[in-house]
C-alpha cells in the first residue's frame, strides 16, 4: 500500500490554484466542475482540491488533518520555498527535527503544510521527540 493523493476541501479554486502552483510548483492535470487535480510529476494527481463555499473554515481546534508533508531533495529547493513564502508574505515556522529540517505554513484555507528535507541520509540520527529551532 502507498499514499496515492490528498483531497482537500477549499473555499476558492482560484485562490488555492494560484497558491499551489506559484508557491509549491504543482501543475494542473485536470478540472472537473468544482474539482481541480494537481500533480508534481508522473502521477495523475497528488492533490485534489474541491471548492466548497458552504464549508466551515479550519481552525486549530478542528479534528482531522494537522498537515501534509512534501519532501525536497536539496538544500537549494528548501531555500527556494522559503524565499517564495517570504516574497508572498506567508508566515512560516522553521524546525530542526534532528532527522529532518522543516518549514511549516498554511494554505489560504489554513490547511497545514510541511516542506521537509530528510537528514537521516546524511548522519545516523534518531528522532527522540524533541525539536530544535532552525535558523532562517
Buried (B, 14 or more C-beta within 10 A) or exposed (E): EEEEEBEBBBBBBEBBBEBBBEBBBBEEBEEEEEBBBBBEEEEEBBBBBBBBEEEEEBEEEEEEEEEBEBEBEEEEBBBBBBEBBEEEEBEBEBBBBBBBBBBBBBBBBEBBBBBBBBBEEEEEBEEEEEEEEEEE
